[in-house]
């Protein structure tokens, strides 16, 4: 098993790189005010029944084409 040695007076956290990448992406999304506003609006519209599932969307698109 690999070993990591760190000389530091501060606590150190070691996580897999894919988890680190996911955390950075989450921070980027949460930091984007416009994107978060869009997400909140979409959630509200979904809760109000104003959204379509994929099959409904696809049928609607195919009928309008």
Protein Blocks (a to p, Z undefined) as FASTA:
>chain_A
ZZdddddfbdcddddfklmmmmmmmmmmmmmmklmmmmmmmmmmmmnopaccfklmmmmm
mmmZZ
